[in-house]
């Protein structure tokens, strides 16, 4: 059964992404996962050049399907020393093993009919990620949001397929979800989504000319505040960050620390930097 990307499904994806919070006990592991993706960005961009698929999508599938190993097919994690054995079997059809990872990865994207003309909006990206893994959660266990997307976030607690066709309500995914990693990539300004290009705007705001000589302001904090010891102040900052995230293309980690990225986002929304930011003085 095919699942179509309807308007209600778009809204669901967007609302889940906006409200996605990482479980505190998983924060360090999520950061390591994201750092690993970034360390191989050049190889993912090589697939982008072949197929037009955004590098972050290739990176996320690579993490989910083969633990970011460059010794495995992107299709399903089978070794590159032969054609794939598990579904989809016999890929790539052309060429002789062992296969270059980039060649195999481009074949995986082609098999899914993914290219530069695919809908790479926020909702479209999450749709393609869930489609890549399959619709079993949505069709047969709709009470559980797919851990392929949401594991390590507040959207997921337990329930997963432990083998093909074998379901367990108590089993818990030990793999960071793709949507969770994507959220951190966007929060950190490392990538943009087709319909929400705020990450580049953050960089433009932070590096805009200053003074008569037109010098560039460095993209580093000069006004970063320490986390307040007063819970009320921290909660106030978190509410501000969540409010800013409600605007299209802005995604902030609600950590209660109103630093550069929060001030940059505030500027995009209001036209002014946060009070106390020397750039606004």
Secondary structure, 3 states (H helix, E strand, C coil): CCCCCCHHHHHHHHHHHHCCCECHHHHHHHHHHHHHHHHCHHHHHHHHHHHCCCHHHHHHHHHHHHCCCCCECCCCCCECCCCCCCCCCCCCCCCCCCCCHHHHHHHHHHHCCCCCCCCCCHHHHHHHHHHHHCCHHHHHCCCCCCHHHHCCECCCCCCEEEECCEEECCCCCCCCCHHHHHHHHHHCCCCCECCECHHHHHHHHHCCEECCCCEECCCCCCCCCCCCCCHHHHHHHHHHHHHHHCCCCCCCCCCCCCCHHHHHHHHHHHCCCCCCCHHHC
